[in-house]
Amino acid sequence: MAKTTTVEKNFTGSSQTGDAIYLYGNFSLSISIGSGTWTAGNVVIQRSKDNSTWHDVDSFSSAEETAGYEPVKMYYRATTDGSFNGTDVDVVLYKEGKESDTVIVY
């Protein structure tokens, strides 16, 4: 049975950062609005080779369900930009594979 790796962050304001997840191969991204709102700004997905120097790879201004592929092992995380105005916005990065255990951060 394949193990899963999940990092989840509930964003409630601007300039917040979620924990990093080490990804390789296929992965999924889910951005959803719980019982709150999202009126401005972006959720930014970043990646890093060393879990220290981060580069923006995508930006979302509304709820989204998407998948990605990373051909080399990289760290990924989600952040909100300085103009983000939202409450109860959940971001989940998810990987199914054989290498890691489940980690959920609230």
Buried (B, 14 or more C-beta within 10 A) or exposed (E): EEEEBBBBBBBEEBEBBBBBBBBBBEBBBBBEBEEBEBEEBBBBBBBBEEEEEBEEEBEBEEEEEEEBEBEEEBBBBBBBBEEBEBBBBBBBBBBBBEEBEEEEEE
